[in-house]
C-alpha cells in the first residue's frame, strides 16, 4: 500500500486531531481516513451549532 499523498503539515495536524501516531496515519487506507475526517467534521459542526443558537 502506498502512503497517502498529503503534505507533512496536513499529516501532523490530522495525526493530532485523530489521536493517531503519524506512522499509522500515513499508511491508513484512504477510505478509513476519509471516514474519520467526516466524523471530525460532523463533531465540529455539532460543537458550533449551540453557539450559533445562543446568538439568535
MMTF fields as JSON, N, C-alpha, C and O atoms, coordinates in Angstrom:
{
  "mmtfVersion": "1.0.0",
  "mmtfProducer": "UNKNOWN",
  "numBonds": 223,
  "numAtoms": 224,
  "numGroups": 56,
  "numChains": 1,
  "numModels": 1,
  "chainsPerModel": [1],
  "groupsPerChain": [56],
  "chainIdList": ["A"],
  "bondAtomList": [4, 2, 8, 6, 12, 10, 16, 14, 20, 18, 24, 22, 28, 26, 32, 30, 36, 34, 40, 38, 44, 42, 48, 46, 52, 50, 56, 54, 60, 58, 64, 62, 68, 66, 72, 70, 76, 74, 80, 78, 84, 82, 88, 86, 92, 90, 96, 94, 100, 98, 104, 102, 108, 106, 112, 110, 116, 114, 120, 118, 124, 122, 128, 126, 132, 130, 136, 134, 140, 138, 144, 142, 148, 146, 152, 150, 156, 154, 160, 158, 164, 162, 168, 166, 172, 170, 176, 174, 180, 178, 184, 182, 188, 186, 192, 190, 196, 194, 200, 198, 204, 202, 208, 206, 212, 210, 216, 214, 220, 218],
  "bondOrderList": [1, 1, 1, 1, 1, 1, 1, 1, 1, 1, 1, 1, 1, 1, 1, 1, 1, 1, 1, 1, 1, 1, 1, 1, 1, 1, 1, 1, 1, 1, 1, 1, 1, 1, 1, 1, 1, 1, 1, 1, 1, 1, 1, 1, 1, 1, 1, 1, 1, 1, 1, 1, 1, 1, 1],
  "groupList": [{"groupName": "UNK", "atomNameList": ["N", "CA", "C", "O"], "elementList": ["N", "C", "C", "O"], "formalChargeList": [0, 0, 0, 0], "bondAtomList": [1, 0, 2, 1, 3, 2], "bondOrderList": [1, 1, 2], "singleLetterCode": "X", "chemCompType": "L-PEPTIDE LINKING"}],
  "groupTypeList": [0, 0, 0, 0, 0, 0, 0, 0, 0, 0, 0, 0, 0, 0, 0, 0, 0, 0, 0, 0, 0, 0, 0, 0, 0, 0, 0, 0, 0, 0, 0, 0, 0, 0, 0, 0, 0, 0, 0, 0, 0, 0, 0, 0, 0, 0, 0, 0, 0, 0, 0, 0, 0, 0, 0, 0],
  "groupIdList": [1, 2, 3, 4, 5, 6, 7, 8, 9, 10, 11, 12, 13, 14, 15, 16, 17, 18, 19, 20, 21, 22, 23, 24, 25, 26, 27, 28, 29, 30, 31, 32, 33, 34, 35, 36, 37, 38, 39, 40, 41, 42, 43, 44, 45, 46, 47, 48, 49, 50, 51, 52, 53, 54, 55, 56],
  "secStructList": [7, 7, 7, 7, 7, 7, 7, 2, 2, 2, 2, 2, 2, 2, 2, 2, 2, 2, 6, 7, 7, 2, 2, 2, 2, 2, 6, 1, 7, 2, 2, 2, 2, 2, 2, 2, 2, 2, 2, 2, 2, 2, 2, 2, 2, 2, 2, 2, 2, 2, 2, 2, 2, 2, 2, 7],
  "xCoordList": [0.853, 0.0, 0.895, 1.869, 0.563, 1.351, 0.911, -0.28, 1.861, 1.499, 0.574, 0.552, -0.174, -1.088, -0.315, 0.816, -0.924, -0.301, -0.805, -1.579, -0.362, -0.736, 0.539, 1.587, 0.434, 1.598, 1.98, 1.143, 3.235, 3.66, 2.859, 2.539, 2.544, 1.774, 0.376, -0.117, -0.252, -1.588, -1.533, -2.407, -0.521, -0.372, -0.223, -0.84, 0.589, 0.798, -0.493, -0.844, -1.201, -2.453, -3.498, -4.17, -3.631, -4.589, -4.202, -5.063, -2.925, -2.443, -2.834, -3.29, -2.649, -3.006, -4.513, -4.976, -5.288, -6.749, -7.35, -8.27, -6.815, -7.358, -6.775, -7.32, -5.667, -5.023, -4.391, -4.383, -3.861, -3.249, -1.779, -1.45, -0.89, 0.522, 0.701, 0.001, 1.63, 1.866, 2.144, 1.674, 2.902, 3.223, 1.959, 1.83, 1.033, -0.226, -1.08, -1.704, -1.097, -1.895, -1.43, -2.252, -0.13, 0.407, 0.137, 0.157, -0.114, -0.378, -1.821, -2.166, -2.656, -4.068, -4.755, -4.492, -5.627, -6.359, -7.148, -7.716, -7.173, -7.776, -9.254, -9.715, -10.004, -11.435, -11.669, -12.65, -10.788, -10.923, -10.565, -11.243, -9.511, -9.134, -10.251, -10.567, -10.853, -11.95, -13.132, -13.786, -13.406, -14.494, -14.189, -15.073, -12.953, -12.568, -12.618, -13.019, -12.213, -12.281, -13.739, -14.061, -14.618, -16.042, -16.61, -17.414, -16.198, -16.649, -16.168, -16.915, -14.914, -14.392, -15.194, -15.536, -15.489, -16.247, -17.643, -18.155, -18.253, -19.596, -19.56, -20.446, -18.551, -18.409, -18.146, -18.7, -17.309, -17.035, -18.295, -18.539, -19.088, -20.336, -21.313, -22.013, -21.367, -22.26, -21.812, -22.646, -20.504, -19.984, -20.299, -20.498, -20.345, -20.586, -22.068, -22.408, -22.944, -24.377, -24.944, -25.65, -24.672, -25.24, -24.782, -25.557, -23.558, -23.057, -23.847, -24.14, -24.201, -24.981, -26.388, -26.955, -26.959, -28.318, -28.38, -29.388, -27.328, -27.289, -27.314, -27.866, -26.733, -26.655, -27.984, -28.221, -28.852, -30.127, -31.134, -32.252],
  "yCoordList": [-1.174, 0.0, 1.232, 1.305, 2.177, 3.398, 4.424, 4.536, 5.171, 6.188, 7.252, 7.478, 7.887, 8.945, 10.098, 10.385, 10.745, 11.877, 13.18, 13.915, 13.453, 14.687, 15.376, 14.745, 16.674, 17.436, 17.048, 16.559, 17.267, 16.959, 17.747, 17.221, 18.99, 19.809, 19.235, 19.178, 18.814, 18.221, 16.913, 16.64, 16.104, 14.825, 15.033, 14.321, 15.999, 16.269, 16.753, 16.309, 17.664, 18.192, 17.079, 16.993, 16.241, 15.145, 14.14, 13.621, 13.875, 12.944, 13.423, 12.639, 14.713, 15.277, 15.252, 14.876, 15.654, 15.704, 14.329, 14.168, 13.322, 11.972, 11.174, 10.136, 11.653, 10.92, 9.63, 8.621, 9.671, 8.5, 8.81, 9.911, 7.859, 8.107, 8.422, 7.876, 9.292, 9.735, 8.566, 8.56, 7.585, 6.428, 5.658, 5.192, 5.523, 4.827, 5.623, 5.061, 6.927, 7.785, 7.69, 7.595, 7.714, 7.716, 6.411, 6.393, 5.329, 4.044, 3.591, 2.45, 4.486, 4.187, 4.145, 5.001, 3.164, 3.145, 4.44, 4.98, 4.92, 6.219, 6.261, 7.284, 5.19, 5.222, 5.326, 5.931, 4.747, 4.856, 6.271, 6.84, 6.835, 8.205, 9.173, 10.064, 9.015, 9.899, 9.772, 10.768, 8.56, 8.347, 9.069, 9.697, 8.983, 9.647, 11.173, 11.869, 11.686, 13.127, 13.581, 14.643, 12.787, 13.124, 13.14, 14.009, 12.188, 12.157, 13.398, 13.971, 13.815, 15.031, 16.257, 17.101, 16.35, 17.49, 17.525, 18.593, 16.361, 16.282, 16.708, 17.428, 16.269, 16.64, 18.137, 18.778, 18.699, 20.138, 20.936, 21.971, 20.47, 21.158, 21.099, 22.075, 19.981, 19.837, 20.754, 21.302, 20.92, 21.798, 23.266, 24.049, 23.637, 25.028, 25.381, 26.554, 24.426, 24.674, 25.396, 26.389, 24.95, 25.659, 27.108, 27.965, 27.4, 28.775, 29.659, 30.804, 29.168, 29.941, 30.17, 31.246, 29.16, 29.303, 30.317, 31.01, 30.428, 31.369, 32.814, 33.688, 33.071, 34.428, 34.897, 36.1, 33.961, 34.356, 34.803, 35.166],
  "zCoordList": [0.0, 0.0, 0.0, 0.749, -0.83, -0.97, 0.083, 0.373, 0.654, 1.646, 1.056, -0.154, 1.923, 1.49, 0.861, 1.253, -0.1, -0.783, -0.157, -0.77, 1.057, 1.751, 2.223, 2.362, 2.465, 2.899, 4.333, 5.092, 4.694, 6.071, 7.117, 8.182, 6.811, 7.763, 7.972, 9.098, 6.888, 6.976, 7.744, 8.567, 7.489, 8.178, 9.687, 10.479, 10.077, 11.501, 12.151, 13.244, 11.48, 12.031, 12.182, 13.209, 11.171, 11.251, 12.335, 13.045, 12.456, 13.467, 14.865, 15.697, 15.109, 16.419, 16.643, 17.72, 15.622, 15.748, 15.978, 16.78, 15.256, 15.342, 16.502, 16.877, 17.073, 18.157, 17.667, 18.372, 16.454, 15.824, 15.573, 15.13, 15.849, 15.528, 14.041, 13.189, 13.755, 12.384, 11.437, 10.3, 11.904, 11.069, 10.695, 9.564, 11.632, 11.355, 10.376, 9.475, 10.565, 9.691, 8.24, 7.328, 8.027, 6.673, 5.921, 4.69, 6.645, 5.996, 6.18, 5.872, 6.68, 6.863, 5.49, 4.644, 5.264, 3.987, 3.799, 4.748, 2.57, 2.292, 2.681, 3.189, 2.461, 2.786, 4.292, 4.723, 5.087, 6.541, 6.991, 7.846, 6.423, 6.761, 6.408, 7.198, 5.237, 4.831, 5.794, 6.105, 6.264, 7.224, 8.541, 9.123, 9.005, 10.252, 10.112, 11.045, 8.956, 8.712, 8.702, 9.235, 8.102, 8.09, 9.509, 9.846, 10.336, 11.727, 12.481, 13.275, 12.234, 12.865, 12.437, 13.264, 11.147, 10.632, 11.239, 11.576, 11.376, 11.959, 13.432, 13.892, 14.158, 15.566, 15.709, 16.602, 14.843, 14.884, 14.577, 15.198, 13.636, 13.291, 14.462, 14.732, 15.149, 16.301, 17.439, 18.16, 17.602, 18.653, 18.373, 19.302, 17.097, 16.733, 16.747, 16.902, 16.594, 16.495, 17.726, 17.551, 18.966, 20.124, 20.219, 20.643, 19.839, 19.89, 18.952, 19.296, 17.783, 16.815, 17.337, 17.149, 17.995, 18.517, 19.646, 19.784, 20.465, 21.573, 21.069, 21.737, 19.919, 19.393, 18.82, 18.709, 18.458, 17.829, 18.833, 18.467]
}
